[in-house]
Amino acid sequence: MTFRNVVLLAVFVCLSPFGFSQEHSLQFEVTIAPSTESDPVDGRVLLLMSSRDDEEPRFHVVSRRTPQPFFAVDVDGLAAGETAVFDETTLGYPVESLRDLPAGDYYVQALLNRYTTFHRSDGHVVKLHMDQWEGQHWNRSPGNLYSAPKKLTIDPARAGTYRIELTESIPPITPPKDTDWVKHVKIKSDLVSAFWGTDMHVGAAVLLPPGFDEHPKAHYPVAYLQGHFAPTFTRFREAAPDPEATGRTRTSQESAHQFYQEWSSGELPNMLVVVLQDPNPFYDDAYAVNSANLGPYGDALIEELIPEVERTFRAVGEPWARTTFGGSTGGWRALAAQVFYPDFFNGAWAFCPDPVDFSYFQLVDIYEDQNAFYPGSGGLKNNPIRPWMRSIDDQVLMTQRDASILELVLGTRGRSGDQMDVFQAVYGPVGDDGYPRLLYDKQTGVIDKEVAAYWKTNYDLRHILERDWEILGPKLQGKIRIYMGDTDTYYLEEATRLMEEFLDSTDNPHYSGTVMWGKRQPHCWTGAPEETSFLSHYLPEMAEHISRTAPAGSDLESWKY
């Protein structure tokens, strides 16, 4: 993880905004153009390199499947004319040092991910990226500074300095517009704002049923779709697929358009379907729970946002008329919302949820293992390194260490805005410096057992259910449904198997729910037929469940007009 050598270089012609001068080793210097930013800036400067020319490096350089080289450094109060330096000591990914960069032609770009200083109610002062309602995407977050890409021939064996100037600023995002079908809600959360010491918002995208305006006295049950931040209801598309769309984009557009046709025809139940939005300074969503590092997002959704949505759009407004569902992160969120707020929802449909038992946090047993990277109690480096991501035929695509170093380069102190860091922020305690106290060291893999114990007590869903079943069981009977492929891309099936074993063992009462398995299915298998949108498949099941379990005397007719 360190860099090297001195080689003499012939004089190079200076380029703008890229320059190159003779030095003792290869390095890059990044500065802010005075015309771009007049005030000093805190943040993380990323140096991005790519062999591809189909789009700017900032849009494709951080890929788990086909990673392109990038490096990053923190800056505090970087003013125009001052320099952020990248040299052989700067950590990178997938090559950890500039000296290990293969010689060749690269499209090079620099970007500054801007940090905001927060004075939190817990007394800590921290610097993190304030989400601009882009969902913690540093490559398109308004106000972030970047350079124009430039093609350069780079050879680490040749000494010298490249100079890059940040001359551009990402413009504001245009909010999505309301349509006849989809409405948008965004409110200030008093609870979360008080925690962060500044105005913080939560929101929702609301899909209205056919006849909503024509039946002003109707009141509707609600299915709350949990997941990553989306600016609008992306699974609903009135227009036919774009003629030029291919691959996953075309498949997604076809599914969204099919769902629109089924929804607008009246074939599906008259319900509200609501996408919840809770981006925050750590991630694109807050996992729908209260957290020592993120603040009271769970209560903000339950006590502030959902009541506002239900008042505005004529929901039934009773627990029996609410379900929650989602996949992956959304699967964990849906199950956690049902567990932590058992009297508020009437059923969770959790598809391929993130780890629901931390004895298998993917493949790490955080309670028994000593090291996250290497199996075995000793965590020896000659042990096989633990995989983190795979293909359906079990080809390892990324290791646990790979994933950790990737995020460490994206952001120190748990500030990458990515998956492993949000786990550590949501589930973990606050460290002495105000940032999340990490479960394990990202460079050595050594696990902090005190942090593991904190995770277990507060967020291990299987443990919490077993510990509190006497209280939770009667509230959750018939409300838990879990769907998992048995070859999950992120090895999530093992934790689900432990959850299934516990649920099957329950009595007084028995959980009376469902755990369904997809044979040789990867991440985000839902159990719905391939030709059917999972929304079209499961919304009728949710509506039937609501009707069947509604208390005696409940108004079941107004939403069935």
TIVO-408379 format. One record per residue (C-alpha): residue number from 1; x, y, z. Coordinates in Angstrom, 1 decimal, decimal comma, m for minus. Each point is the difference from the previous one (the first is absolute). Layout:
resi/c1/c2/c3
NUM/X/Y/Z
...
This chain:
resi/c1/c2/c3
1/0,0/0,0/0,0
2/2,9/2,4/m0,6
3/1,6/1,4/m3,1
4/3,5/0,5/m1,4
5/2,8/0,8/m2,3
6/1,8/2,8/m1,7
7/0,5/0,2/m3,7
8/1,1/3,0/m2,1
9/m2,5/1,2/m2,5
10/0,4/2,0/m3,2
11/m1,6/3,5/0,0
12/m3,8/m0,3/m0,4
13/m2,3/2,6/m1,6
14/m2,3/1,5/2,6
15/m3,7/m0,6/m0,6
16/m2,9/1,8/1,4
17/m1,8/m0,8/2,3
18/2,5/m2,9/0,1
19/3,7/0,7/0,4
20/3,0/m2,2/0,3
21/3,4/1,0/1,4
22/3,3/m1,8/0,9
23/0,0/m1,3/3,6
24/1,6/m2,8/2,0
25/m3,0/m2,4/m0,1
26/m3,4/m0,2/m1,7
27/m2,6/2,1/1,7
28/m3,2/2,0/m0,8
29/m0,8/3,4/1,4
30/m3,7/1,1/0,0
31/m1,0/3,6/0,6
32/m3,3/2,0/m0,1
33/m0,4/2,6/m2,7
34/m0,7/3,4/1,6
35/m2,9/0,5/m2,3
36/m1,6/m3,2/1,2
37/0,0/0,5/3,8
38/1,0/3,0/2,0
39/m0,2/m1,5/3,6
40/2,1/m2,8/1,5
41/m1,5/m3,4/m0,4
42/0,0/m3,2/2,2
43/m0,4/m3,3/m1,7
44/1,5/m3,0/m1,7
45/1,9/0,5/m3,3
46/m0,2/m3,0/m2,4
47/2,5/m0,6/m2,8
48/m1,8/m2,1/m2,6
49/1,6/m1,9/m2,8
50/m1,7/m2,1/m2,7
51/0,9/m1,8/m3,2
52/m3,5/0,6/m1,3
53/m1,1/3,0/m2,0
54/m3,8/m0,6/m0,2
55/m0,7/2,4/2,9
56/1,9/2,1/2,6
57/2,0/m2,1/2,5
58/m2,1/1,3/2,9
59/m3,0/m1,9/m1,3
60/1,6/m3,5/m0,3
61/3,3/m0,1/1,8
62/m1,4/m1,6/3,3
63/m1,3/m3,3/m1,2
64/0,1/m3,2/2,0
65/0,0/m2,2/m3,1
66/2,4/2,0/m2,2
67/1,8/2,4/2,2
68/2,1/2,8/m1,5
69/2,9/1,5/2,1
70/m0,7/2,9/2,3
71/1,7/1,6/3,0
72/m1,2/2,5/2,6
73/1,1/2,4/2,8
74/m1,8/2,0/2,6
75/0,2/3,8/0,0
76/m0,9/2,5/2,7
77/m0,4/3,6/m1,0
78/1,5/m0,4/m3,5
79/0,0/3,4/m1,6
80/0,5/1,0/m3,6
81/3,6/m0,2/m0,9
82/0,8/m2,5/2,7
83/0,9/m3,6/m0,9
84/m1,3/m3,5/0,7
85/2,9/m2,3/m0,6
86/m0,2/m3,6/m1,2
87/3,3/m2,0/0,2
88/1,2/m3,5/0,6
89/m1,3/0,1/3,6
90/m3,6/0,7/m1,1
91/m2,3/m3,0/0,4
92/m1,9/m1,1/m3,1
93/m2,2/m2,7/m1,4
94/0,2/m2,5/m1,7
95/3,7/0,7/m0,1
96/1,0/1,3/3,5
97/2,9/2,1/m1,2
98/0,8/2,2/m3,0
99/3,2/m2,0/m0,4
100/m2,1/m3,1/m0,8
101/m2,1/1,8/m2,7
102/0,5/m1,8/m3,3
103/1,7/2,4/m2,5
104/m2,3/1,1/m2,8
105/m2,5/2,5/m1,2
106/m2,7/1,2/2,4
107/m2,8/2,5/0,0
108/0,7/1,9/3,3
109/m2,4/2,2/2,0
110/0,0/1,4/3,5
111/m3,1/0,7/2,2
112/m0,4/1,6/3,4
113/m2,8/m1,6/2,1
114/m1,1/2,9/2,2
115/m0,4/m0,4/3,8
116/m2,3/2,0/2,3
117/0,8/0,6/3,6
118/m2,8/m1,3/2,3
119/m0,3/1,0/3,7
120/m2,0/m2,9/1,3
121/m2,2/m0,1/3,0
122/2,2/m2,7/1,5
123/2,8/2,6/0,3
124/2,1/m1,3/m2,9
125/1,1/2,2/m2,9
126/0,5/m2,1/m3,1
127/0,6/0,6/m3,7
128/m2,0/m2,0/m2,5
129/m1,6/0,4/m3,4
130/m3,4/1,7/0,2
131/m2,2/m1,9/m2,4
132/m1,6/2,3/m2,6
133/m2,9/m2,3/m0,6
134/2,3/m1,9/m2,5
135/0,2/m3,1/2,3
136/3,7/0,3/1,1
137/1,3/m0,2/m3,5
138/3,2/2,0/0,1
139/0,4/m0,1/m3,8
140/m3,1/2,1/m0,5
141/m0,6/1,8/3,2
142/m0,7/3,7/m0,5
143/2,8/2,3/1,1
144/2,7/m2,7/m0,3
145/3,0/1,3/m2,1
146/1,6/m1,8/m2,8
147/2,5/0,3/m3,0
148/m0,6/m0,7/m3,6
149/1,3/m3,5/m1,0
150/3,3/m0,1/m1,8
151/1,7/m2,9/m1,7
152/3,5/m0,5/1,4
153/2,8/m2,5/m0,6
154/1,1/m1,1/3,5
155/3,1/m2,1/0,9
156/0,7/m0,4/3,8
157/3,6/m0,7/m0,9
158/0,4/3,6/m1,3
159/0,2/2,7/2,7
160/m1,9/3,3/m0,3
161/m3,0/1,9/1,2
162/m3,4/0,4/m1,8
163/m2,0/3,0/1,0
164/m3,8/0,0/m0,1
165/m2,4/2,9/0,6
166/m3,6/m0,4/1,1
167/m1,8/2,4/m2,4
168/m3,6/m1,3/0,1
169/m2,8/m0,2/2,6
170/m2,8/m2,5/m0,2
171/m3,3/1,9/m0,4
172/m3,1/m0,4/2,1
173/m2,4/m2,9/m0,6
174/m3,4/0,7/m1,4
175/m2,6/m1,5/2,3
176/m2,4/m2,5/m1,6
177/m3,3/1,4/m1,1
178/m3,3/m1,3/1,3
179/m2,1/m1,9/m2,6
180/m3,6/m1,2/0,1
181/1,2/m3,3/1,5
182/3,1/0,8/2,0
183/0,2/2,8/2,7
184/3,0/1,1/2,1
185/0,2/1,0/3,6
186/3,1/1,5/1,7
187/m0,2/1,3/3,6
188/2,5/1,3/2,6
189/0,4/m2,6/2,7
190/0,1/1,8/3,4
191/1,4/m3,2/1,6
192/2,9/m0,5/m2,4
193/0,7/3,8/m0,3
194/0,4/0,3/3,7
195/2,5/m2,9/0,0
196/2,1/1,4/m2,8
197/m0,2/3,7/1,0
198/m1,3/1,1/m3,4
199/m3,1/m0,5/m2,2
200/m0,3/m3,6/m1,2
201/m2,8/m1,4/m2,1
202/m1,8/m3,2/m0,7
203/m2,4/m0,7/m2,9
204/m2,1/m2,4/m2,0
205/m1,1/m0,7/m3,5
206/m3,7/m1,0/0,0
207/m1,7/m2,1/m2,7
208/m3,7/0,7/m0,1
209/m2,6/m2,7/m1,0
210/m2,3/0,4/m3,0
211/m3,1/2,1/0,9
212/1,8/1,9/2,8
213/m1,5/3,4/m1,0
214/m3,3/m1,4/m1,0
215/m0,7/m1,6/3,4
216/0,8/2,8/2,5
217/m1,5/m2,0/2,9
218/2,1/m3,1/m0,5
219/2,7/m0,9/2,4
220/2,8/m2,4/m0,8
221/2,3/m2,5/1,5
222/3,7/0,7/m0,6
223/3,0/m2,2/m1,0
224/3,2/1,7/1,0
225/2,9/m0,9/m2,4
226/3,3/0,1/1,9
227/3,4/0,3/m1,7
228/2,8/2,2/m1,2
229/m0,8/3,6/m0,8
230/m1,9/0,6/m3,2
231/m1,1/3,5/m1,1
232/m3,3/m1,3/m1,2
233/m2,0/m3,2/m0,6
234/2,5/m1,5/m2,4
235/m1,9/m3,3/m0,4
236/m3,0/1,8/m1,7
237/0,5/1,2/m3,6
238/m2,9/1,4/m2,1
239/2,1/0,1/m3,2
240/1,0/m3,0/m2,0
241/3,7/m1,0/0,3
242/2,4/2,2/m1,9
243/0,8/m1,5/m3,4
244/3,7/0,3/0,6
245/m0,1/m1,6/3,5
246/1,9/m3,3/0,4
247/1,0/m2,5/2,7
248/m1,0/0,7/3,5
249/m1,3/3,5/m0,9
250/m2,5/m1,4/m2,5
251/m1,1/m2,8/2,4
252/m0,6/2,5/2,7
253/m2,0/2,3/m2,3
254/m2,1/m2,9/m1,3
255/m0,8/m1,2/3,5
256/m0,9/3,5/1,2
257/m2,2/0,6/m3,1
258/m1,7/m3,4/0,4
259/m0,8/0,9/3,6
260/m1,4/3,4/m1,1
261/m2,4/m1,8/m2,4
262/m1,2/m2,4/2,7
263/m0,3/2,7/2,6
264/m1,9/2,5/m2,2
265/m2,3/m2,7/m1,3
266/m1,5/m0,7/3,4
267/1,2/m3,6/0,1
268/1,9/0,5/3,3
269/m1,4/0,9/3,4
270/m0,9/3,7/0,8
271/2,9/0,8/2,3
272/2,6/2,7/0,5
273/3,5/m1,1/m0,6
274/2,5/2,2/1,7
275/3,8/0,2/m0,6
276/1,7/1,3/3,2
277/3,0/2,4/m0,3
278/2,5/0,5/2,8
279/3,4/0,9/m1,5
280/2,5/1,3/2,6
281/3,6/1,0/0,5
282/1,2/m3,7/0,1
283/m2,0/m1,7/m2,7
284/m2,9/0,2/m2,5
285/m2,4/m1,4/2,6
286/m0,1/m0,3/3,8
287/m1,1/m3,6/0,3
288/m3,4/1,1/1,5
289/1,3/m0,2/3,6
290/1,3/2,3/2,7
291/3,8/0,0/0,2
292/2,6/1,6/2,3
293/1,9/1,2/m3,1
294/m2,8/0,9/m2,4
295/m2,6/1,2/2,4
296/m3,7/m0,9/0,5
297/m1,0/m0,7/m3,5
298/m2,2/m2,9/1,0
299/m2,2/2,2/2,2
300/0,2/2,8/m2,7
301/m1,6/m2,4/m2,5
302/m2,6/m1,4/2,4
303/m0,9/3,2/1,9
304/0,5/2,7/m2,6
305/0,1/m1,1/m3,7
306/m2,5/m2,8/m0,1
307/m2,7/1,9/1,9
308/0,5/2,9/m2,5
309/m0,3/m2,3/m3,0
310/m3,1/m1,7/1,4
311/m1,8/3,2/0,8
312/0,8/1,5/m3,4
313/m1,0/m3,0/m2,1
314/m3,0/m1,3/1,9
315/1,5/m3,2/1,4
316/m2,0/m2,2/2,4
317/2,6/1,1/2,6
318/m0,3/m3,2/2,2
319/2,7/m2,6/0,6
320/m2,1/m2,8/m1,5
321/0,1/1,9/m3,3
322/3,8/0,3/m0,3
323/2,5/m2,4/m1,5
324/3,7/0,5/m0,6
325/2,2/m1,7/m2,6
326/3,3/0,2/m1,8
327/3,1/m1,8/m1,3
328/3,6/m0,1/1,1
329/0,5/3,0/2,2
330/m3,7/0,5/m0,4
331/m0,6/m3,6/1,2
332/1,9/0,7/3,2
333/m1,8/3,3/0,4
334/m3,4/m1,6/m0,5
335/0,7/m2,7/2,6
336/1,6/2,4/2,4
337/m2,9/2,4/m0,2
338/m2,4/m2,8/0,8
339/2,1/m1,2/2,9
340/0,8/3,4/1,5
341/m3,5/1,4/m0,6
342/m2,1/m3,2/0,4
343/m3,2/1,7/0,7
344/0,3/2,5/m2,9
345/0,1/m2,4/m3,0
346/m2,0/m3,0/m1,0
347/2,5/m2,1/m1,9
348/3,5/0,1/m1,4
349/1,0/m1,5/m3,3
350/3,8/m0,2/0,1
351/1,8/m0,9/m3,2
352/3,8/m1,0/0,2
353/0,5/2,0/3,2
354/3,4/1,2/1,2
355/1,3/m2,2/2,8
356/m2,8/m0,8/2,5
357/2,4/m1,9/2,3
358/3,5/1,3/0,6
359/1,3/m3,4/0,7
360/0,1/0,0/m3,8
361/0,7/3,7/m0,9
362/0,4/m1,2/m3,6
363/2,6/m2,6/0,9
364/1,4/1,6/3,1
365/m1,1/m1,2/3,5
366/0,6/3,3/1,8
367/m0,4/m1,7/3,4
368/2,5/m2,9/m0,4
369/2,3/1,0/m2,8
370/3,1/2,1/0,9
371/0,5/1,4/m3,4
372/m2,4/1,0/m2,8
373/2,4/m0,7/m2,8
374/1,3/m3,5/0,9
375/m2,0/m3,0/1,2
376/1,2/m1,7/3,2
377/0,6/1,4/3,5
378/3,5/1,2/m0,7
379/m0,8/2,1/m3,1
380/3,3/m1,1/m1,5
381/0,9/1,5/m3,4
382/0,9/m3,4/m1,4
383/m3,6/m1,0/0,5
384/m2,3/0,3/m3,0
385/m1,4/3,5/m0,3
386/m3,7/0,2/0,6
387/m2,2/0,7/m3,0
388/m2,6/2,8/0,0
389/m1,6/m0,2/m3,4
390/m0,5/m2,8/m2,6
391/m1,6/m1,0/m3,3
392/m2,8/m2,6/m0,2
393/2,7/m2,6/m0,8
394/2,0/0,9/3,1
395/2,7/2,0/m1,7
396/1,3/2,4/2,6
397/m0,4/3,6/m1,2
398/1,2/1,9/3,1
399/1,5/m0,9/3,3
400/m0,9/1,4/3,4
401/3,3/1,8/0,0
402/m0,6/1,4/m3,5
403/m3,4/1,4/1,1
404/1,6/1,6/3,1
405/2,9/1,6/m1,8
406/m2,3/1,3/m2,7
407/m2,1/1,8/2,6
408/3,1/1,2/1,9
409/1,2/1,7/m3,2
410/m3,5/1,6/m0,5
411/0,0/1,4/3,5
412/1,8/m0,2/3,3
413/m1,8/m0,3/3,4
414/m2,9/m1,8/m1,5
415/m0,7/2,7/m2,5
416/0,0/m1,9/m3,3
417/m3,7/0,3/m0,5
418/0,0/m3,7/m0,9
419/m1,3/m3,3/1,3
420/2,4/m1,2/2,6
421/0,3/3,4/1,6
422/m3,7/0,4/0,3
423/m0,2/m3,3/1,8
424/2,6/1,3/2,5
425/m1,7/3,4/0,3
426/m3,5/m1,4/0,5
427/0,8/m3,0/2,2
428/3,0/1,4/1,9
429/0,7/2,3/3,0
430/1,4/3,5/m0,4
431/3,8/0,1/0,4
432/1,9/2,5/2,1
433/0,6/2,2/m3,1
434/m3,7/0,2/m0,8
435/0,2/m2,4/m2,9
436/m1,2/m3,6/0,0
437/2,1/m2,4/2,1
438/0,7/m2,6/m2,7
439/m0,7/m3,7/0,4
440/3,4/m0,9/m1,4
441/3,2/1,7/m1,2
442/m0,3/0,4/m3,8
443/3,6/m0,7/m0,6
444/0,7/m2,9/2,4
445/m3,5/m1,4/0,4
446/0,3/m0,3/3,8
447/m3,5/0,0/1,6
448/m0,9/2,2/2,9
449/m2,0/m2,3/2,3
450/m1,5/2,8/2,0
451/m1,5/1,4/m3,2
452/m1,2/m3,5/m0,9
453/m1,9/m0,2/3,3
454/m1,6/3,4/m0,7
455/m1,2/m1,2/m3,4
456/m1,5/m3,2/1,5
457/m1,9/1,8/2,7
458/m1,5/2,7/m2,2
459/m0,2/m1,2/m3,7
460/0,4/m3,8/m0,3
461/m3,6/m0,7/m1,1
462/0,1/m3,8/0,7
463/1,5/0,6/3,4
464/m2,5/2,7/0,8
465/m2,9/m2,2/m1,0
466/1,3/m3,0/2,0
467/0,7/2,2/3,1
468/m3,4/1,8/m0,1
469/m2,3/m2,6/m1,6
470/m2,2/m0,1/3,1
471/m0,9/3,6/m0,7
472/0,5/0,2/m3,8
473/m1,5/m3,4/m1,0
474/m3,6/0,9/0,6
475/0,5/3,3/m1,9
476/1,8/m1,6/m3,0
477/m2,0/m3,2/m0,5
478/m0,8/m0,4/m3,7
479/1,9/3,2/m0,9
480/3,5/m1,3/m1,1
481/0,7/m1,1/m3,6
482/3,6/m0,4/m1,2
483/1,2/m1,0/m3,5
484/3,6/m0,9/m0,7
485/2,0/m1,6/m2,9
486/2,1/m2,8/1,3
487/3,1/1,3/m2,0
488/m0,3/3,6/1,0
489/2,6/2,3/m1,6
490/1,1/1,3/3,4
491/m0,3/m3,3/2,0
492/m3,2/1,3/1,8
493/m1,7/m3,4/0,0
494/2,0/m1,3/3,0
495/m1,4/2,6/2,4
496/m3,5/m0,6/m1,4
497/0,4/m3,8/0,7
498/0,7/0,9/3,6
499/m3,0/2,2/0,1
500/m2,2/m2,7/m1,5
501/1,2/m2,6/2,6
502/m1,0/2,4/2,8
503/m3,4/0,9/m1,6
504/m0,8/m3,7/m0,6
505/0,7/m0,7/3,7
506/m2,3/2,7/1,4
507/m3,0/m0,8/2,1
508/m2,4/1,9/2,2
509/m0,6/1,1/m2,7
510/1,5/m1,6/m3,1
511/1,0/2,8/m2,4
512/m2,4/m1,3/m2,7
513/1,8/1,7/m2,8
514/2,1/m1,0/m3,1
515/3,6/m0,5/m0,9
516/0,3/m0,9/m3,7
517/3,2/m1,1/m1,8
518/1,0/0,4/m3,6
519/2,2/m2,9/m1,2
520/3,2/1,3/m1,5
521/m1,2/3,6/0,0
522/2,2/3,0/0,5
523/m0,6/3,3/1,9
524/m3,4/1,6/m0,2
525/m2,0/m3,1/m0,9
526/m3,6/0,8/1,0
527/m1,9/m3,2/m0,8
528/m2,1/1,8/m2,6
529/m0,3/m1,5/m3,5
530/2,6/1,4/m2,3
531/m2,6/1,5/m2,4
532/m1,8/1,8/2,9
533/1,0/3,1/1,9
534/0,5/m0,9/3,6
535/m2,3/2,9/0,9
536/m2,8/m1,5/m2,1
537/0,6/m3,4/1,6
538/0,1/1,1/3,6
539/m2,3/3,0/0,3
540/m3,1/m2,3/m0,4
541/1,4/m2,3/2,7
542/0,5/3,0/2,3
543/m3,6/1,2/m0,6
544/m1,4/m3,4/0,7
545/2,0/m0,2/3,3
546/m1,2/3,4/1,0
547/m3,7/m0,9/m0,6
548/0,4/m3,4/1,7
549/1,6/1,4/3,2
550/m1,8/3,3/0,4
551/m1,8/0,4/3,3
552/m3,7/m0,6/0,2
553/m1,9/3,1/m1,0
554/2,8/1,4/m2,2
555/m1,0/1,9/m3,1
556/1,0/m2,3/m2,8
557/m2,3/1,4/m2,7
558/1,1/3,5/m0,7
559/3,2/m1,1/m1,7
560/m1,6/m2,7/m2,1
561/m2,3/2,2/m2,0
